Amino acid sequence: MDNKIIAEMLTHVACCTHNDVKEVLFVGKNEFIVKELAKYKNLVITQTDKLDATHEDKFDVVLNDTISNDITNIYRSLKKDGIYCGLSENVCNTEVVKQTYTSYGKLFTIVMPYVAMTDSMQSIASFVLLSKKLHPTADIHLDKSDFLEGLHYYSSDIQRSAFEMPTFVRENLLGVIKR
């Protein structure tokens, strides 16, 4: 079930934040992500094993089920209001996260970590949202998020709360997270 939680938190955070998702690039192999994307009508989905430079200004949303530091190709592949959601280093690993998120912040207007509790409740999945324009809590579309069916973990309330970090994390990443 952890892969389903990851799929829901990558897919719906991005798709319920974006105003009008039409084209999605999915980098990875988590079959649950494709199933979650199927809940949105008329999406053009491109799936690949790795991000490359061939997709310039093409996608509304890019989802990645692995940790990626390919910031240039992520940025290049997104349209002007594009959103990237991918797995991230654990936010408590502050030195690595600071370095990575600082590089993200050189290109993206919004750089925000978020988390989800796994089914086993023995670990936390860490994610990052990178956006050129849209904010994941201010711009959430309740008309989409509140009407999704067949979910195990995601809800609009979970989306808003997933971006709340403990004080020590916020303090350690002050100036790095761009809200």
PyRosetta script that sets phi, psi and omega in degrees:
from pyrosetta import init, pose_from_sequence

init()
pose = pose_from_sequence("MDNKIIAEMLTHVACCTHNDVKEVLFVGKNEFIVKELAKYKNLVITQTDKLDATHEDKFDVVLNDTISNDITNIYRSLKKDGIYCGLSENVCNTEVVKQTYTSYGKLFTIVMPYVAMTDSMQSIASFVLLSKKLHPTADIHLDKSDFLEGLHYYSSDIQRSAFEMPTFVRENLLGVIKR")
pose.set_psi(1, -19.9)
pose.set_omega(1, 180.0)
pose.set_phi(2, -60.0)
pose.set_psi(2, -37.9)
pose.set_omega(2, 177.6)
pose.set_phi(3, -64.3)
pose.set_psi(3, -32.9)
pose.set_omega(3, 177.6)
pose.set_phi(4, -69.5)
pose.set_psi(4, -41.8)
pose.set_omega(4, 177.3)
pose.set_phi(5, -61.1)
pose.set_psi(5, -46.8)
pose.set_omega(5, 178.5)
pose.set_phi(6, -59.7)
pose.set_psi(6, -44.4)
pose.set_omega(6, 179.7)
pose.set_phi(7, -61.1)
pose.set_psi(7, -45.2)
pose.set_omega(7, -180.0)
pose.set_phi(8, -64.0)
pose.set_psi(8, -42.3)
pose.set_omega(8, -176.1)
pose.set_phi(9, -74.6)
pose.set_psi(9, -28.1)
pose.set_omega(9, 173.6)
pose.set_phi(10, -75.3)
pose.set_psi(10, -51.5)
pose.set_omega(10, -172.9)
pose.set_phi(11, -66.3)
pose.set_psi(11, -55.0)
pose.set_omega(11, -169.8)
pose.set_phi(12, -77.8)
pose.set_psi(12, -30.1)
pose.set_omega(12, 175.0)
pose.set_phi(13, -60.6)
pose.set_psi(13, -46.0)
pose.set_omega(13, -179.9)
pose.set_phi(14, -70.1)
pose.set_psi(14, -49.9)
pose.set_omega(14, -173.5)
pose.set_phi(15, -71.5)
pose.set_psi(15, -26.9)
pose.set_omega(15, 178.2)
pose.set_phi(16, -88.4)
pose.set_psi(16, -7.7)
pose.set_omega(16, 174.3)
pose.set_phi(17, -93.4)
pose.set_psi(17, -38.9)
pose.set_omega(17, -177.7)
pose.set_phi(18, -70.3)
pose.set_psi(18, 141.9)
pose.set_omega(18, -178.0)
pose.set_phi(19, -66.3)
pose.set_psi(19, -41.5)
pose.set_omega(19, -171.4)
pose.set_phi(20, -152.8)
pose.set_psi(20, 78.7)
pose.set_omega(20, -177.4)
pose.set_phi(21, -73.1)
pose.set_psi(21, 125.5)
pose.set_omega(21, 176.7)
pose.set_phi(22, -124.0)
pose.set_psi(22, -40.6)
pose.set_omega(22, -177.3)
pose.set_phi(23, -123.4)
pose.set_psi(23, 127.3)
pose.set_omega(23, -177.5)
pose.set_phi(24, -125.3)
pose.set_psi(24, 134.4)
pose.set_omega(24, 170.5)
pose.set_phi(25, -106.3)
pose.set_psi(25, 124.6)
pose.set_omega(25, 176.1)
pose.set_phi(26, -112.3)
pose.set_psi(26, 118.4)
pose.set_omega(26, 178.2)
pose.set_phi(27, -103.7)
pose.set_psi(27, 110.2)
pose.set_omega(27, 179.3)
pose.set_phi(28, 144.0)
pose.set_psi(28, -167.2)
pose.set_omega(28, -173.6)
pose.set_phi(29, -129.8)
pose.set_psi(29, 2.0)
pose.set_omega(29, -177.4)
pose.set_phi(30, -68.4)
pose.set_psi(30, 104.6)
pose.set_omega(30, -175.5)
pose.set_phi(31, -62.7)
pose.set_psi(31, -21.7)
pose.set_omega(31, 178.3)
pose.set_phi(32, -67.6)
pose.set_psi(32, -28.5)
pose.set_omega(32, 179.0)
pose.set_phi(33, -64.9)
pose.set_psi(33, -42.9)
pose.set_omega(33, 177.8)
pose.set_phi(34, -62.0)
pose.set_psi(34, -40.1)
pose.set_omega(34, 178.0)
pose.set_phi(35, -64.9)
pose.set_psi(35, -39.7)
pose.set_omega(35, 178.7)
pose.set_phi(36, -68.8)
pose.set_psi(36, -38.8)
pose.set_omega(36, 177.9)
pose.set_phi(37, -63.6)
pose.set_psi(37, -29.1)
pose.set_omega(37, 179.7)
pose.set_phi(38, -65.0)
pose.set_psi(38, -14.3)
pose.set_omega(38, 178.2)
pose.set_phi(39, -74.9)
pose.set_psi(39, -9.6)
pose.set_omega(39, 178.6)
pose.set_phi(40, -107.2)
pose.set_psi(40, 131.4)
pose.set_omega(40, -176.8)
pose.set_phi(41, -78.3)
pose.set_psi(41, 146.3)
pose.set_omega(41, 170.8)
pose.set_phi(42, 61.6)
pose.set_psi(42, 29.0)
pose.set_omega(42, 175.2)
pose.set_phi(43, -82.8)
pose.set_psi(43, 140.3)
pose.set_omega(43, 168.7)
pose.set_phi(44, -97.9)
pose.set_psi(44, 116.1)
pose.set_omega(44, -175.2)
pose.set_phi(45, -111.2)
pose.set_psi(45, 126.8)
pose.set_omega(45, 173.8)
pose.set_phi(46, -111.8)
pose.set_psi(46, 127.0)
pose.set_omega(46, 178.4)
pose.set_phi(47, -115.3)
pose.set_psi(47, 137.4)
pose.set_omega(47, -179.1)
pose.set_phi(48, -146.8)
pose.set_psi(48, 164.9)
pose.set_omega(48, 178.0)
pose.set_phi(49, -86.2)
pose.set_psi(49, -26.0)
pose.set_omega(49, 179.6)
pose.set_phi(50, -150.7)
pose.set_psi(50, 151.3)
pose.set_omega(50, 179.1)
pose.set_phi(51, -77.9)
pose.set_psi(51, 138.1)
pose.set_omega(51, 176.5)
pose.set_phi(52, -137.7)
pose.set_psi(52, -178.3)
pose.set_omega(52, -172.9)
pose.set_phi(53, -85.5)
pose.set_psi(53, 4.4)
pose.set_omega(53, -174.8)
pose.set_phi(54, -80.7)
pose.set_psi(54, -11.8)
pose.set_omega(54, -175.7)
pose.set_phi(55, -108.6)
pose.set_psi(55, 84.3)
pose.set_omega(55, -178.2)
pose.set_phi(56, -98.2)
pose.set_psi(56, 126.5)
pose.set_omega(56, 175.9)
pose.set_phi(57, 52.8)
pose.set_psi(57, 44.4)
pose.set_omega(57, -172.2)
pose.set_phi(58, -112.7)
pose.set_psi(58, -31.7)
pose.set_omega(58, -168.3)
pose.set_phi(59, -111.5)
pose.set_psi(59, 143.1)
pose.set_omega(59, 172.8)
pose.set_phi(60, -77.7)
pose.set_psi(60, -37.7)
pose.set_omega(60, -177.0)
pose.set_phi(61, -137.1)
pose.set_psi(61, 137.6)
pose.set_omega(61, 169.9)
pose.set_phi(62, -121.5)
pose.set_psi(62, 127.5)
pose.set_omega(62, 177.8)
pose.set_phi(63, -115.9)
pose.set_psi(63, 139.0)
pose.set_omega(63, -178.8)
pose.set_phi(64, -137.1)
pose.set_psi(64, 121.0)
pose.set_omega(64, -178.2)
pose.set_phi(65, -89.8)
pose.set_psi(65, 17.4)
pose.set_omega(65, 172.3)
pose.set_phi(66, -132.4)
pose.set_psi(66, 175.3)
pose.set_omega(66, 176.2)
pose.set_phi(67, -85.2)
pose.set_psi(67, 127.3)
pose.set_omega(67, -178.8)
pose.set_phi(68, -125.7)
pose.set_psi(68, 136.8)
pose.set_omega(68, 173.3)
pose.set_phi(69, -111.6)
pose.set_psi(69, 13.6)
pose.set_omega(69, -179.3)
pose.set_phi(70, -81.4)
pose.set_psi(70, 62.7)
pose.set_omega(70, -171.4)
pose.set_phi(71, -61.8)
pose.set_psi(71, -37.5)
pose.set_omega(71, -177.6)
pose.set_phi(72, -65.0)
pose.set_psi(72, -47.0)
pose.set_omega(72, 179.8)
pose.set_phi(73, -70.9)
pose.set_psi(73, -31.7)
pose.set_omega(73, 174.8)
pose.set_phi(74, -61.8)
pose.set_psi(74, -52.2)
pose.set_omega(74, -178.3)
pose.set_phi(75, -61.0)
pose.set_psi(75, -46.6)
pose.set_omega(75, -177.3)
pose.set_phi(76, -61.8)
pose.set_psi(76, -36.6)
pose.set_omega(76, -175.1)
pose.set_phi(77, -74.7)
pose.set_psi(77, -20.1)
pose.set_omega(77, -176.2)
pose.set_phi(78, -86.8)
pose.set_psi(78, 145.2)
pose.set_omega(78, 171.8)
pose.set_phi(79, -70.4)
pose.set_psi(79, 175.7)
pose.set_omega(79, -173.3)
pose.set_phi(80, -62.5)
pose.set_psi(80, -22.8)
pose.set_omega(80, 176.3)
pose.set_phi(81, -113.5)
pose.set_psi(81, 25.4)
pose.set_omega(81, -174.2)
pose.set_phi(82, -71.8)
pose.set_psi(82, 156.4)
pose.set_omega(82, -179.8)
pose.set_phi(83, -129.7)
pose.set_psi(83, 135.8)
pose.set_omega(83, 172.8)
pose.set_phi(84, -114.1)
pose.set_psi(84, 133.2)
pose.set_omega(84, 170.3)
pose.set_phi(85, -128.7)
pose.set_psi(85, 128.6)
pose.set_omega(85, 179.7)
pose.set_phi(86, -150.2)
pose.set_psi(86, 167.5)
pose.set_omega(86, 174.5)
pose.set_phi(87, -66.6)
pose.set_psi(87, 154.5)
pose.set_omega(87, -176.6)
pose.set_phi(88, -138.0)
pose.set_psi(88, 161.5)
pose.set_omega(88, 168.9)
pose.set_phi(89, -58.7)
pose.set_psi(89, 153.1)
pose.set_omega(89, 176.8)
pose.set_phi(90, -58.6)
pose.set_psi(90, 131.3)
pose.set_omega(90, -176.7)
pose.set_phi(91, -62.8)
pose.set_psi(91, -17.4)
pose.set_omega(91, 177.3)
pose.set_phi(92, -78.4)
pose.set_psi(92, -15.7)
pose.set_omega(92, 175.5)
pose.set_phi(93, -84.2)
pose.set_psi(93, 68.1)
pose.set_omega(93, -163.3)
pose.set_phi(94, -63.3)
pose.set_psi(94, -35.3)
pose.set_omega(94, -177.9)
pose.set_phi(95, -66.3)
pose.set_psi(95, -44.1)
pose.set_omega(95, 178.3)
pose.set_phi(96, -65.9)
pose.set_psi(96, -45.0)
pose.set_omega(96, -179.3)
pose.set_phi(97, -63.9)
pose.set_psi(97, -42.7)
pose.set_omega(97, 178.6)
pose.set_phi(98, -57.1)
pose.set_psi(98, -47.5)
pose.set_omega(98, -178.6)
pose.set_phi(99, -63.7)
pose.set_psi(99, -47.5)
pose.set_omega(99, -178.5)
pose.set_phi(100, -65.3)
pose.set_psi(100, -48.0)
pose.set_omega(100, -176.7)
pose.set_phi(101, -68.8)
pose.set_psi(101, -29.3)
pose.set_omega(101, 175.3)
pose.set_phi(102, -63.2)
pose.set_psi(102, -41.7)
pose.set_omega(102, 177.6)
pose.set_phi(103, -67.0)
pose.set_psi(103, -37.5)
pose.set_omega(103, 175.8)
pose.set_phi(104, -60.9)
pose.set_psi(104, -42.8)
pose.set_omega(104, -176.1)
pose.set_phi(105, -66.1)
pose.set_psi(105, -17.7)
pose.set_omega(105, 176.8)
pose.set_phi(106, -70.0)
pose.set_psi(106, -22.4)
pose.set_omega(106, -179.0)
pose.set_phi(107, -113.2)
pose.set_psi(107, -36.5)
pose.set_omega(107, -172.2)
pose.set_phi(108, -100.5)
pose.set_psi(108, 143.5)
pose.set_omega(108, 177.6)
pose.set_phi(109, -71.4)
pose.set_psi(109, -37.8)
pose.set_omega(109, -177.9)
pose.set_phi(110, -121.9)
pose.set_psi(110, 126.2)
pose.set_omega(110, 177.5)
pose.set_phi(111, -132.4)
pose.set_psi(111, 108.2)
pose.set_omega(111, -175.0)
pose.set_phi(112, -137.3)
pose.set_psi(112, 125.1)
pose.set_omega(112, 172.7)
pose.set_phi(113, -77.3)
pose.set_psi(113, 153.8)
pose.set_omega(113, 171.2)
pose.set_phi(114, -149.4)
pose.set_psi(114, 162.9)
pose.set_omega(114, -172.8)
pose.set_phi(115, -135.4)
pose.set_psi(115, 161.5)
pose.set_omega(115, 172.7)
pose.set_phi(116, -143.1)
pose.set_psi(116, 144.3)
pose.set_omega(116, 176.2)
pose.set_phi(117, -84.1)
pose.set_psi(117, 134.4)
pose.set_omega(117, 179.3)
pose.set_phi(118, -79.7)
pose.set_psi(118, 166.0)
pose.set_omega(118, -179.1)
pose.set_phi(119, -58.1)
pose.set_psi(119, -39.3)
pose.set_omega(119, -178.6)
pose.set_phi(120, -69.6)
pose.set_psi(120, -15.5)
pose.set_omega(120, -179.3)
pose.set_phi(121, 57.9)
pose.set_psi(121, 18.1)
pose.set_omega(121, 177.3)
pose.set_phi(122, -103.6)
pose.set_psi(122, -3.0)
pose.set_omega(122, 177.2)
pose.set_phi(123, -150.7)
pose.set_psi(123, 165.0)
pose.set_omega(123, 179.0)
pose.set_phi(124, -120.8)
pose.set_psi(124, 132.7)
pose.set_omega(124, 174.3)
pose.set_phi(125, -86.1)
pose.set_psi(125, 131.8)
pose.set_omega(125, 179.7)
pose.set_phi(126, -108.2)
pose.set_psi(126, 138.2)
pose.set_omega(126, -178.0)
pose.set_phi(127, -130.9)
pose.set_psi(127, 167.8)
pose.set_omega(127, 170.4)
pose.set_phi(128, -135.0)
pose.set_psi(128, 139.3)
pose.set_omega(128, 171.8)
pose.set_phi(129, -110.3)
pose.set_psi(129, 127.0)
pose.set_omega(129, 175.9)
pose.set_phi(130, -118.6)
pose.set_psi(130, 130.0)
pose.set_omega(130, -177.1)
pose.set_phi(131, -139.6)
pose.set_psi(131, 143.9)
pose.set_omega(131, 176.0)
pose.set_phi(132, -82.2)
pose.set_psi(132, -19.7)
pose.set_omega(132, -172.7)
pose.set_phi(133, -152.7)
pose.set_psi(133, -43.6)
pose.set_omega(133, -168.7)
pose.set_phi(134, -89.9)
pose.set_psi(134, 141.3)
pose.set_omega(134, -177.1)
pose.set_phi(135, -102.9)
pose.set_psi(135, 132.3)
pose.set_omega(135, -172.2)
pose.set_phi(136, -70.3)
pose.set_psi(136, -18.3)
pose.set_omega(136, 176.3)
pose.set_phi(137, -107.6)
pose.set_psi(137, -32.4)
pose.set_omega(137, 179.4)
pose.set_phi(138, -79.1)
pose.set_psi(138, -29.9)
pose.set_omega(138, -174.2)
pose.set_phi(139, -108.5)
pose.set_psi(139, 13.9)
pose.set_omega(139, 179.3)
pose.set_phi(140, -62.1)
pose.set_psi(140, 137.1)
pose.set_omega(140, -179.8)
pose.set_phi(141, -98.6)
pose.set_psi(141, 99.0)
pose.set_omega(141, -178.5)
pose.set_phi(142, -64.7)
pose.set_psi(142, -26.8)
pose.set_omega(142, 177.7)
pose.set_phi(143, -65.7)
pose.set_psi(143, -17.2)
pose.set_omega(143, 173.1)
pose.set_phi(144, -98.3)
pose.set_psi(144, -54.0)
pose.set_omega(144, -170.4)
pose.set_phi(145, -64.6)
pose.set_psi(145, -35.6)
pose.set_omega(145, -177.3)
pose.set_phi(146, -79.1)
pose.set_psi(146, -7.3)
pose.set_omega(146, -177.5)
pose.set_phi(147, -115.7)
pose.set_psi(147, 9.7)
pose.set_omega(147, 174.9)
pose.set_phi(148, -72.7)
pose.set_psi(148, 140.8)
pose.set_omega(148, -178.8)
pose.set_phi(149, -116.8)
pose.set_psi(149, 161.1)
pose.set_omega(149, 175.2)
pose.set_phi(150, 71.1)
pose.set_psi(150, 30.7)
pose.set_omega(150, -178.5)
pose.set_phi(151, -94.3)
pose.set_psi(151, 148.2)
pose.set_omega(151, 177.5)
pose.set_phi(152, -100.0)
pose.set_psi(152, -35.0)
pose.set_omega(152, -171.2)
pose.set_phi(153, -130.1)
pose.set_psi(153, -48.4)
pose.set_omega(153, -171.6)
pose.set_phi(154, -67.4)
pose.set_psi(154, 142.8)
pose.set_omega(154, 167.5)
pose.set_phi(155, -155.6)
pose.set_psi(155, 168.2)
pose.set_omega(155, 178.2)
pose.set_phi(156, -63.9)
pose.set_psi(156, -34.9)
pose.set_omega(156, 176.9)
pose.set_phi(157, -65.5)
pose.set_psi(157, -41.6)
pose.set_omega(157, 176.8)
pose.set_phi(158, -62.2)
pose.set_psi(158, -41.2)
pose.set_omega(158, 179.8)
pose.set_phi(159, -59.3)
pose.set_psi(159, -47.6)
pose.set_omega(159, -179.4)
pose.set_phi(160, -63.4)
pose.set_psi(160, -43.6)
pose.set_omega(160, -176.1)
pose.set_phi(161, -75.2)
pose.set_psi(161, -24.9)
pose.set_omega(161, -178.2)
pose.set_phi(162, -62.4)
pose.set_psi(162, -23.6)
pose.set_omega(162, -178.7)
pose.set_phi(163, -90.2)
pose.set_psi(163, -4.8)
pose.set_omega(163, 176.8)
pose.set_phi(164, -80.6)
pose.set_psi(164, 128.0)
pose.set_omega(164, -178.5)
pose.set_phi(165, -115.8)
pose.set_psi(165, 151.5)
pose.set_omega(165, 174.1)
pose.set_phi(166, -59.7)
pose.set_psi(166, 155.5)
pose.set_omega(166, -177.6)
pose.set_phi(167, -54.7)
pose.set_psi(167, -43.4)
pose.set_omega(167, -177.4)
pose.set_phi(168, -63.7)
pose.set_psi(168, -33.6)
pose.set_omega(168, 177.5)
pose.set_phi(169, -70.6)
pose.set_psi(169, -47.2)
pose.set_omega(169, 178.8)
pose.set_phi(170, -57.7)
pose.set_psi(170, -44.1)
pose.set_omega(170, -179.7)
pose.set_phi(171, -65.5)
pose.set_psi(171, -41.8)
pose.set_omega(171, 179.9)
pose.set_phi(172, -66.6)
pose.set_psi(172, -28.7)
pose.set_omega(172, -177.4)
pose.set_phi(173, -106.6)
pose.set_psi(173, 14.8)
pose.set_omega(173, 178.6)
pose.set_phi(174, -58.2)
pose.set_psi(174, 130.5)
pose.set_omega(174, -178.4)
pose.set_phi(175, 86.4)
pose.set_psi(175, -10.0)
pose.set_omega(175, 179.6)
pose.set_phi(176, -103.2)
pose.set_psi(176, -45.3)
pose.set_omega(176, 175.6)
pose.set_phi(177, -73.0)
pose.set_psi(177, 131.6)
pose.set_omega(177, 179.5)
pose.set_phi(178, -114.0)
pose.set_psi(178, 109.0)
pose.set_omega(178, -176.9)
pose.set_phi(179, -103.0)
pose.dump_pdb("model.pdb")
